[in-house]
Amino acid sequence: MYWADVCVSRRRCWTIREVKEEMVGTDAKVVVYFAEHQKGLGLNKINLRAIAQDYGVNTNFWIGKPVELFRDIESNSTKSKSA
């Protein structure tokens, strides 16, 4: 299952439960895990900046915060926005 499949039907507000830095392929990425879903979401630079802008650069402060997930059809990617 891809994140686009999870989020494509409608905007969803999910709660961040954990944030880790993980290797995704050959790249280190910030991966966010949500209370409402088991699979983590690897953040691209745009999504990382959007969440950091609202909640700060210290990812420890992101825990318990709501994030609105939606699919941006124009760029064909999953984006996040702090609720």
Secondary structure, DSSP 4 states (H G I P E B T S, - for coil): --HHHHHSSS-EEEEEEEEEEEEETTEEEEEEEETTEEEEEE--HHHHHHHHHHH-S-GGGGTT-EEEEEEETTTTEEEEEE-
